Each structure stands twice: as structure tokens, then as C-alpha cells.
Amino acid sequence: MIKLVKKKQLTTIAVLVILVMMVALPSVGSDSEHQTLSLATIEPKILEDNIAIERAELAVEIAEVELAEAEDNQNDSGDSTYEKYMNRRYYVKQAEMNLYVAQNTLSETQRSEVLSGGQIYYNYLLLVENIDIKNRQLLRLNEELNGVNKKIELGASTINDRTSKELEIAKATYELMQLQDDKEILFLDLNLALRQDLSTVLVIEGIEIPFEAYAERDLSTDLDYLLTTNVDLWQLEKQDELDAIQLDIYGEFDRDSYESEAKDLTSTIKQNALDIADKQLNLEYELRSKYNAVLNGYDSVMIKELELDNLKMALETLTKRFDVGFETENTVKAAQENFDSGALAVLQAKLDYYVAVETYKNFLN
């Protein structure tokens, strides 16, 4: 924040209420642990003792055991000729598919948890700054209300002017209360994401949202890549191959032996083709939607930065006029609040862009 004016100490009841609200959240004991956070420190904390990740890791371990069992039983004759064929031709391939899917789910869960935790972290930072701006706005409005009351005593202002200012204060106070509620929720969410005690006091090391223009993408190339690497599509195609193998195994026996099963599986294979085609279309739609979010996010950052430049010029102009006595101190304070809000809007746009880019990258991977 550009510090241009000093804040005067106020002693009105309204201001005292505001100051109480400022320290009300989070409510923690004096012995609470303090945790200093930065972008570099949160990722390992998010990955450590993470229930979703541990569940995905367990799925990988189970899939590895099932694959080992399938490989051990590959030459087992089984309880029937059908089981013997399934052991030799089907179960190992099925277990390999399940293991690959489980491993991919683990990687996807890790990336998703890190991105989600980082987003909570940044939103918490932005909210803390927003609360600071709102508190300064309330201090200024109360100063202005004191000024209106003095003018009323001198007959230079009206009761309507006071009512209007009181409404502004009530509106800003309500907005502050909402921000404080949001802060408490994010405070809990962030501690949960970091797997630490909910009474931990968070000490933030400033806002540095990563921002780098994402290179323009060739969607045709990305789509071709996606159609060959997407695990959901791969699983559908692999399951279709397995169904074909099983149908072929049914064909090794008399028609009457597995006629009903073969008929059902034939219908399933026809449905597989439709599911695969539908999945391909959905992937293309998702790819284009996520890339549009990247493009729109970048445009939003550029627009917010232009708006911030205008707010900076307005602030500098008003400051110069204040220095020569043509503007009031509260006018400059209001301009400072507008500038700080504009700076927050830039950071929020950068956060949205960062999330859009990372989401696109994760979708490709």
C-alpha cells in the first residue's frame, strides 16, 4: 500500500466496535501454536498425512497385490476350463489396467490437493487484505460522520446528510462482518488442508501470487495428445479390449454353454463403442472450455491492471491537490482505499488465471 496520509485516532463508540471486530477472529487461546506460511512451505504440508492421498496410495497397493496374484495364477488351471482361459488371457491384463488407473488417480489426487490447498491459501491472503481495507474505510467513514455532526451543530449540514453517512457505515459494517465470517471459514479450511490443529495461528509471509503468461496452445495438437493419454478414455478402450477377449473365450465353448453371457457381452461391446465416442467428444469440449478459461483469465488480468493504473493516477492527482490544500484528507484516504481494492482485484485475477492454467495443465497430464 502507498502510505500517503496518517490515520487520526478516533474515540467514538462506533470505532471501538470496529476495533473489537478486528481482533475477534480467529478465537484462539494464548498458548496456540503459531505457524508461519509461505508458498514454499504449504505444499509439503498439504501432501503430508493427506487422507485423500493415503486412500489413493492404498488403492495402488491393493492393485499391486491383485496383479501379483493374477500373475501367480496365470498358469493355474482353475476350477474349470473357462477359468483356465481367463487366468491365462484376461485377469493379468485386467489387473494391469486397474494398477495403471490407480497410479494415475494417485498422481491426479496429489496435483489436485496441492492446487486446491494453494487456492485456499491465496484466498485467505486476499481476504485478510480485504478486511484491512474495509476496516480503514470504516475508520474514514466515522471521521466523516464526526465532521457531519460538527457541521450540523454549526447549521452547515442537515440531518439527511448524517443519515446518509450512517447508512454508509451500516453497509460497510455489514460487509466487514461478512468478510470476517468468510475469514473464519477459510481459516478452518486452510488448517484442515495443512493437517494441523484448528487453533493454530497462521502467520502469512505476504502475497506473491505466481503469474506468467501461458504460451499459446495449438488445440488440435493438445486434443490429439489428450486422446492418446487421457486415462478415463484409455480405461474405456482397454475395457473394450478385455470384453472382446472374454467374448472370444466364450467362443471356445459350445454355444449353449455361455450363450446368455455371450449375448450380454456382445451388447456391452456395442455400448462400449458409443461410450468411447461420447468420451472423446466430452474431452474435446472440456479441453476447449478449460483453455477458454485460461484466455479469459489472462484478459481479466490485463483489464484489472489497466484499471489499477487509472486508480493510481487518480490517487496521485488527489494527493497533489491535498498537498496544496484543494482536497481533504478523507478524500485522499478514499482514493487510497480504491487503489488498494484495485490492487487486490489484480491479485484475484492473477489467482484465477493461475488456477485456470494449472487446471489446464493437469487436464492434459
C-alpha positions in Angstrom: 0.0 0.0 0.0 1.2 3.5 -0.8 1.3 5.4 2.5 0.2 8.9 1.8 -1.7 10.1 4.9 -1.7 9.4 8.6 -4.7 7.9 10.3 -6.1 10.0 13.2 -7.0 8.3 16.4 -10.8 8.2 16.9 -12.6 7.5 20.1 -16.2 7.2 19.0 -18.2 4.2 20.1 -18.6 3.0 16.5 -14.9 2.9 16.0 -14.4 1.0 19.3 -16.9 -1.6 18.0 -15.0 -1.9 14.7 -11.7 -2.4 16.6 -13.3 -5.2 18.6 -14.4 -6.8 15.4 -10.9 -6.6 14.0 -9.4 -8.8 16.7 -12.4 -11.2 17.2 -11.3 -13.8 14.7 -9.8 -16.3 14.9 -10.6 -17.0 18.6 -7.6 -19.0 19.9 -6.0 -19.5 23.2 -2.9 -17.7 24.3 -0.9 -20.9 24.1 -1.9 -21.6 20.5 0.8 -22.7 18.1 2.0 -20.1 15.6 2.6 -21.4 12.0 4.5 -19.2 9.5 3.3 -19.9 6.0 4.6 -19.2 2.5 4.0 -20.8 -0.9 7.2 -22.9 -0.4 6.1 -24.3 2.9 2.5 -25.3 2.2 2.9 -27.9 -0.5 4.8 -30.5 1.7 2.3 -29.9 4.4 -0.7 -30.5 2.1 0.9 -33.7 0.9 1.7 -35.0 4.4 -0.9 -37.2 6.2 -3.4 -36.4 3.5 -6.4 -38.7 3.8 -7.3 -38.5 0.1 -3.8 -39.2 -1.0 -3.4 -42.0 1.5 -6.6 -43.5 0.2 -5.2 -43.3 -3.4 -1.9 -44.9 -2.2 -3.9 -47.7 -0.6 -5.7 -48.3 -3.9 -2.3 -48.6 -5.7 -1.1 -51.1 -3.1 -4.3 -53.2 -3.5 -3.9 -53.1 -7.3 -0.3 -54.2 -7.0 -1.3 -57.2 -4.8 -4.1 -58.1 -7.2 -1.7 -58.0 -10.2 0.8 -60.2 -8.4 -1.9 -62.7 -7.6 -3.1 -62.7 -11.2 0.4 -63.3 -12.4 0.9 -66.2 -9.9 -2.4 -67.7 -11.1 -1.7 -67.2 -14.8 -0.8 -70.8 -15.4 -3.4 -72.1 -12.9 -5.9 -74.5 -14.5 -8.7 -73.1 -12.2 -11.9 -74.8 -11.3 -13.0 -75.0 -15.0 -11.7 -74.7 -18.5 -13.3 -71.2 -18.6 -11.3 -70.1 -15.5 -8.1 -71.5 -17.0 -8.6 -69.4 -20.1 -9.4 -66.3 -18.1 -6.3 -66.8 -15.9 -4.1 -67.1 -19.0 -5.6 -64.3 -21.2 -7.8 -62.0 -19.1 -7.1 -61.5 -15.4 -3.5 -60.3 -15.7 -4.5 -57.7 -18.3 -7.4 -56.6 -16.2 -5.1 -56.2 -13.1 -2.5 -54.3 -15.2 -5.3 -51.9 -16.2 -6.5 -51.4 -12.7 -3.0 -50.7 -11.4 -2.3 -48.1 -14.1 -5.6 -46.4 -13.3 -4.9 -46.4 -9.6 -1.4 -45.0 -10.1 -2.8 -42.2 -12.3 -5.5 -41.5 -9.7 -2.8 -41.1 -7.1 -0.9 -38.6 -9.3 -4.1 -36.7 -10.1 -5.1 -36.6 -6.4 -1.7 -35.2 -5.4 -1.9 -32.4 -8.1 -5.5 -31.6 -7.2 -4.8 -31.4 -3.4 -1.8 -29.1 -4.0 -3.8 -26.8 -6.3 -6.8 -26.8 -4.0 -4.7 -26.1 -0.9 -2.8 -23.4 -2.7 -6.0 -21.7 -3.8 -7.3 -21.7 -0.2 -4.0 -20.2 0.9 -4.1 -17.4 -1.6 -7.8 -16.7 -1.0 -7.0 -16.4 2.7 -4.3 -13.9 2.0 -6.5 -11.8 -0.2 -9.3 -11.9 2.4 -7.0 -10.6 5.1 -6.0 -7.7 2.9 -9.6 -7.0 2.0 -10.6 -6.9 5.7 -7.8 -4.4 6.3 -9.2 -2.1 3.5 -12.7 -2.4 4.9 -11.5 -1.5 8.4 -9.7 1.6 7.1 -12.9 2.5 5.2 -14.9 2.3 8.4 -12.4 4.5 10.2 -12.6 7.1 7.5 -16.4 7.0 7.4 -16.6 7.6 11.1 -14.3 10.5 10.7 -16.6 11.9 8.1 -19.6 11.3 10.4 -17.9 13.3 13.1 -17.4 16.0 10.6 -21.1 16.0 9.6 -22.1 16.1 13.2 -20.0 19.2 13.8 -21.4 20.8 10.7 -25.0 20.1 11.9 -24.1 21.9 15.2 -23.0 24.9 13.1 -26.0 24.7 10.9 -23.9 23.9 7.8 -25.3 20.4 7.3 -28.6 18.6 7.6 -30.0 15.5 9.4 -30.3 13.8 6.0 -26.5 14.2 5.5 -26.0 12.4 8.8 -28.5 9.7 8.0 -26.8 9.1 4.6 -23.4 8.7 6.3 -24.8 6.4 8.9 -26.2 4.2 6.2 -22.8 4.0 4.5 -21.3 3.0 7.9 -24.0 0.4 8.4 -23.4 -1.0 4.9 -19.6 -1.2 5.4 -20.0 -2.7 8.9 -22.3 -5.5 7.4 -19.7 -6.1 4.7 -17.0 -6.3 7.3 -18.9 -8.9 9.3 -19.4 -11.0 6.1 -15.7 -10.8 5.4 -14.9 -11.8 9.0 -17.2 -14.8 8.6 -15.5 -15.8 5.4 -12.1 -15.4 7.0 -13.1 -17.8 9.8 -14.3 -20.4 7.3 -11.1 -20.1 5.2 -9.0 -20.1 8.4 -10.5 -23.5 9.2 -10.2 -24.8 5.6 -6.6 -23.8 5.5 -5.7 -25.5 8.7 -7.6 -28.6 7.5 -5.7 -28.5 4.2 -2.4 -28.3 6.1 -3.5 -31.1 8.5 -2.7 -29.1 11.6 -4.6 -28.1 14.8 -7.6 -25.9 14.1 -6.4 -23.4 16.8 -3.1 -22.8 15.0 -2.4 -19.1 14.5 -1.4 -18.5 10.8 1.4 -16.0 10.1 1.5 -15.2 6.4 4.6 -14.1 4.7 3.0 -11.7 2.2 1.1 -12.2 -1.1 3.1 -13.3 -4.1 0.8 -15.0 -6.5 2.7 -16.6 -9.3 1.9 -15.0 -12.7 3.4 -15.9 -16.0 1.7 -15.7 -19.4 0.9 -19.3 -20.6 2.3 -19.9 -24.1 -0.4 -20.0 -26.8 -1.6 -23.6 -27.4 -2.4 -25.4 -30.6 -5.7 -27.0 -29.5 -5.6 -29.6 -32.3 -2.2 -30.8 -31.1 -3.4 -30.8 -27.5 -6.5 -32.7 -28.4 -4.6 -35.4 -30.3 -2.3 -35.7 -27.2 -5.2 -35.8 -24.8 -7.0 -38.6 -26.8 -3.9 -40.8 -26.5 -3.1 -40.1 -22.9 -6.4 -39.5 -21.0 -6.7 -42.3 -18.5 -10.5 -42.3 -18.5 -10.6 -42.8 -22.2 -7.8 -45.3 -22.1 -9.7 -47.3 -19.5 -12.8 -47.4 -21.7 -10.7 -48.6 -24.6 -8.8 -51.2 -22.5 -12.1 -52.5 -21.0 -13.4 -52.9 -24.5 -10.4 -54.9 -25.4 -10.9 -57.1 -22.3 -14.6 -57.6 -23.2 -13.5 -58.7 -26.7 -11.1 -61.2 -25.1 -13.8 -62.6 -22.8 -16.2 -62.9 -25.7 -13.5 -64.8 -27.7 -13.1 -67.1 -24.7 -16.8 -67.8 -24.6 -16.5 -68.8 -28.3 -14.1 -71.6 -27.3 -17.1 -73.5 -25.8 -20.3 -75.0 -27.1 -22.9 -72.3 -28.0 -25.3 -73.4 -25.3 -22.7 -73.2 -22.5 -22.3 -69.4 -22.4 -24.9 -68.3 -24.9 -26.6 -65.9 -22.5 -23.3 -64.4 -21.2 -22.0 -64.0 -24.8 -25.2 -62.3 -25.9 -25.0 -59.8 -23.0 -21.3 -59.2 -23.6 -22.0 -58.5 -27.3 -24.4 -55.8 -26.3 -21.9 -54.4 -23.9 -19.2 -54.2 -26.6 -21.6 -52.2 -28.8 -22.3 -49.9 -25.9 -18.5 -49.5 -25.3 -18.1 -48.0 -28.8 -20.8 -45.4 -28.0 -19.2 -44.7 -24.6 -15.8 -44.2 -26.2 -17.1 -41.9 -28.9 -19.1 -39.9 -26.3 -16.0 -39.6 -24.1 -13.9 -38.3 -27.0 -16.5 -35.6 -27.6 -16.6 -34.7 -23.9 -12.8 -34.4 -23.7 -12.7 -32.0 -26.7 -15.4 -29.9 -25.1 -13.6 -29.9 -21.7 -10.3 -29.0 -23.4 -11.8 -26.1 -25.2 -13.7 -24.9 -22.1 -10.6 -25.0 -19.9 -8.5 -23.2 -22.5 -11.1 -20.5 -22.8 -10.9 -20.1 -19.1 -7.1 -19.6 -19.5 -7.6 -17.0 -22.2 -10.4 -15.1 -20.3 -8.3 -15.2 -17.2 -5.3 -13.5 -18.9 -7.6 -10.9 -20.4 -9.0 -10.2 -17.0 -5.6 -9.7 -15.5 -4.7 -7.2 -18.3 -8.0 -5.3 -17.7 -7.6 -5.1 -13.9 -4.0 -3.8 -14.3 -5.3 -1.1 -16.6 -8.0 -0.2 -14.1 -5.3 -0.1 -11.4 -3.2 2.3 -13.4 -6.2 4.6 -13.6 -6.7 4.4 -9.9 -3.1 5.1 -9.3 -3.3 8.2 -11.4 -6.4 9.4 -9.6 -4.7 8.8 -6.2 -1.6 10.7 -7.3 -3.6 13.6 -8.6 -5.7 13.8 -5.4 -2.6 13.6 -3.3 -1.0 16.6 -5.1 -4.2 18.6 -4.7 -4.3 17.7 -1.0 -0.7 18.9 -0.6 -1.7 22.3 -1.8 -5.0 22.4 0.2 -7.5 21.7 -2.6 -8.6 18.3 -1.3 -9.5 16.9 2.2 -7.5 14.2 3.9 -10.5 11.8 3.8 -10.8 12.3 0.0 -7.2 11.0 -0.3 -8.0 8.2 2.1 -10.9 7.1 0.0 -8.8 7.2 -3.2 -6.2 5.1 -1.3 -8.8 2.5 -0.4 -9.9 2.4 -4.1 -6.4 1.9 -5.2 -5.8 -0.9 -2.6 -9.0 -2.5 -3.7 -7.9 -2.3 -7.3 -4.6 -3.9 -6.4 -6.5 -6.7 -4.7 -8.6 -7.1 -7.8 -5.4 -7.6 -9.8 -4.2 -10.2 -7.4 -7.6 -12.0 -7.5 -7.5 -12.0 -11.3 -3.9 -13.4 -11.2 -5.1 -16.1 -8.8 -8.0 -17.0 -11.1 -5.6 -17.1 -14.1 -3.1 -19.3 -12.1 -5.8 -21.8 -11.2 -7.1 -21.9 -14.8 -3.6 -22.5 -16.2 -2.8 -25.2 -13.6 -6.2 -26.8 -14.2 -5.5 -26.9 -18.0 -2.0 -28.4 -17.4 -3.4 -31.1 -15.0 -6.1 -31.9 -17.5 -3.5 -32.6 -20.2 -1.4 -34.7 -17.9 
